[in-house]
Amino acid sequence: MADGAAEDVLLELLNTTPVVEGSVSDALGTPAEGRAWARRHGGTGSDEELALLVAARDALQDVVRGRRDPACLGEFLQGVSRVPAIEGGRLEWPLRVPEAAHRLAVELVLAWAHVEETRPGRLKACGNPECRRFLLDRSKPNSARWCSMAECGNRMKARRHYQRVKDSQA
C-alpha cells in the first residue's frame, strides 16, 4: 500500500465507528460488513483478519485520543519484518507477517507510525465531543479541528454563538 493510500485507509478505519442519529454505528460490527470492508482494502475477509482489524482499530482510536500509550500497538507488530529484495530492477522492502490474516492490521499500524513520523500532531480526533470521527489535518497551519466543517464545524460554531448570546443576556 502506498503511503498516501495507506493514510486514507487508516483514516477510513478510524472512522468506522461514527455517531449516526445519536448512536454509535460500527462499519465492522457484523461479520458481513467487516468482511466487505477488509476485502475492499485488499484483505481476505477471514474471521481472524476481522478480529485483528477491530482490535487494531480500537487500539489506534485510543492512541490517537490519548487514552492509551502507543506501546500498546506493539502487539500487532510481533513477528513482523521487512527484508530487502530486488524486484523489477528496484530495491523493495516487502512486508513479512506471521500469517496472511495479520497483513492488513499491520499495514494500518505502520501507516499510523508513518503519519506520526512525517506529520506529527496532524492525526486527531474531531473537536466535537459528540463526534467519534478522526481527521488528518492537511492544512498548512495545522489548525483543522473538525472532521467536517459542514457538519461538526458549523454545529460547534452555532453552539458557541448560542452560548455567547445566552451568557450576554443573563
C-alpha positions as CSV (number, residue, x, y, z in Angstrom):
1,M,0.0,0.0,0.0
2,A,1.5,3.4,-1.0
3,D,1.9,5.9,1.8
4,G,-0.9,8.2,0.7
5,A,-3.3,5.3,0.1
6,A,-2.3,3.8,3.5
7,E,-3.1,7.1,5.2
8,D,-6.5,7.2,3.6
9,V,-7.3,3.6,4.6
10,L,-6.1,4.4,8.1
11,L,-8.4,7.3,8.4
12,E,-11.2,5.2,6.9
13,L,-10.6,2.5,9.5
14,L,-10.5,5.1,12.4
15,N,-13.8,6.4,11.1
16,T,-15.7,3.1,11.1
17,T,-17.4,3.9,14.4
18,P,-19.3,7.2,13.7
19,V,-22.3,8.5,15.7
20,V,-25.3,8.2,13.4
21,E,-28.6,9.7,14.7
22,G,-27.3,9.8,18.2
23,S,-26.0,6.2,18.4
24,V,-22.5,4.7,17.7
25,S,-22.5,2.8,14.5
26,D,-19.8,0.2,13.6
27,A,-19.0,-0.4,10.0
28,L,-17.1,-3.6,11.1
29,G,-19.8,-4.6,13.5
30,T,-21.2,-7.5,11.6
31,P,-19.2,-10.3,10.0
32,A,-20.6,-9.4,6.6
33,E,-19.8,-5.7,6.9
34,G,-16.4,-6.4,8.3
35,R,-15.5,-8.9,5.6
36,A,-16.7,-6.5,2.9
37,W,-14.6,-3.7,4.4
38,A,-11.5,-5.8,4.6
39,R,-11.9,-7.1,1.0
40,R,-12.3,-3.6,-0.3
41,H,-8.9,-2.8,1.2
42,G,-7.0,-5.8,0.0
43,G,-7.8,-8.2,2.8
44,T,-9.2,-11.7,2.7
45,G,-12.1,-11.0,5.0
46,S,-11.4,-14.0,7.2
47,D,-12.7,-14.1,10.8
48,E,-9.2,-13.8,12.2
49,E,-8.4,-10.8,10.0
50,L,-11.6,-9.1,11.1
51,A,-10.9,-9.7,14.7
52,L,-7.4,-8.2,14.3
53,L,-8.8,-5.2,12.4
54,V,-11.3,-4.5,15.1
55,A,-8.6,-4.8,17.8
56,A,-6.2,-2.6,15.8
57,R,-8.9,0.0,15.2
58,D,-9.9,0.2,18.8
59,A,-6.2,0.5,19.9
60,L,-5.4,3.1,17.3
61,Q,-8.5,5.1,18.2
62,D,-7.5,5.1,21.8
63,V,-3.9,6.1,21.0
64,V,-5.0,9.0,18.8
65,R,-7.4,10.2,21.5
66,G,-4.5,9.9,24.1
67,R,-6.3,7.2,26.1
68,R,-3.6,4.6,25.6
69,D,0.1,4.6,25.2
70,P,1.3,3.9,21.6
71,A,3.3,1.0,23.1
72,C,0.0,-1.0,23.0
73,L,0.4,-1.2,19.2
74,G,3.5,-3.3,19.6
75,E,1.3,-6.5,20.0
76,F,0.3,-6.1,16.3
77,L,3.9,-5.9,15.2
78,Q,5.2,-9.1,16.8
79,G,6.9,-11.4,14.2
80,V,6.7,-8.6,11.5
81,S,9.7,-7.8,9.4
82,R,10.8,-6.1,6.2
83,V,13.6,-7.8,4.2
84,P,15.3,-6.0,1.3
85,A,14.8,-7.6,-2.1
86,I,15.5,-6.6,-5.7
87,E,12.2,-6.8,-7.6
88,G,11.7,-5.4,-11.1
89,G,15.1,-3.9,-11.0
90,R,14.4,-1.9,-7.9
91,L,15.1,-2.3,-4.2
92,E,11.9,-3.2,-2.4
93,W,11.2,-3.8,1.3
94,P,8.4,-6.4,1.3
95,L,6.4,-6.8,4.5
96,R,6.5,-10.2,6.1
97,V,3.8,-11.1,8.6
98,P,3.3,-14.2,10.7
99,E,0.1,-15.0,8.9
100,A,-1.8,-13.5,5.9
101,A,-4.7,-12.5,8.3
102,H,-2.3,-10.1,10.1
103,R,-1.2,-8.1,7.0
104,L,-3.9,-5.5,6.8
105,A,-3.9,-4.7,10.5
106,V,-0.1,-4.5,10.4
107,E,-0.2,-2.2,7.4
108,L,-2.6,0.1,9.2
109,V,-0.5,0.3,12.4
110,L,2.6,1.0,10.2
111,A,0.5,3.7,8.4
112,W,-0.2,5.3,11.8
113,A,3.5,5.2,12.6
114,H,4.3,6.8,9.3
115,V,1.8,9.6,9.8
116,E,3.2,10.2,13.3
117,E,6.7,10.4,12.0
118,T,6.1,12.6,8.9
119,R,3.1,14.6,10.1
120,P,3.3,14.7,13.9
121,G,0.1,16.1,15.6
122,R,-1.9,16.0,12.4
123,L,-3.9,12.9,13.0
124,K,-6.5,13.8,15.6
125,A,-10.0,13.2,16.9
126,C,-12.7,15.6,15.8
127,G,-13.1,18.6,18.2
128,N,-16.9,17.9,18.5
129,P,-17.2,15.9,21.8
130,E,-20.3,14.2,20.4
131,C,-18.5,13.0,17.3
132,R,-16.3,9.9,17.1
133,R,-14.6,10.7,13.8
134,F,-11.0,11.5,13.1
135,L,-9.2,13.8,10.7
136,L,-5.8,14.1,9.1
137,D,-5.1,17.8,9.2
138,R,-3.5,18.7,5.9
139,S,-3.8,22.5,6.4
140,K,-0.6,24.4,6.4
141,P,-1.1,25.9,9.9
142,N,-2.3,22.6,11.4
143,S,-5.4,24.3,12.6
144,A,-8.2,22.0,11.5
145,R,-10.4,21.0,14.4
146,W,-13.4,19.1,12.9
147,C,-13.9,16.1,10.8
148,S,-16.2,18.1,8.6
149,M,-16.7,21.9,8.6
150,A,-20.2,21.4,7.1
151,E,-21.3,19.1,9.9
152,C,-19.3,19.3,13.1
153,G,-17.7,22.7,12.5
154,N,-20.9,24.6,11.8
155,R,-22.6,22.7,14.7
156,M,-19.9,23.7,17.2
157,K,-19.8,27.3,16.0
158,A,-23.6,27.6,16.3
159,R,-23.4,26.2,19.9
160,R,-20.7,28.6,20.9
161,H,-22.7,31.5,19.4
162,Y,-25.8,30.4,21.2
163,Q,-23.9,30.2,24.4
164,R,-22.4,33.6,24.0
165,V,-25.8,35.2,23.3
166,K,-27.3,33.3,26.2
167,D,-24.5,34.4,28.6
168,S,-24.7,38.1,27.5
169,Q,-28.5,38.1,28.2
170,A,-28.0,36.7,31.7
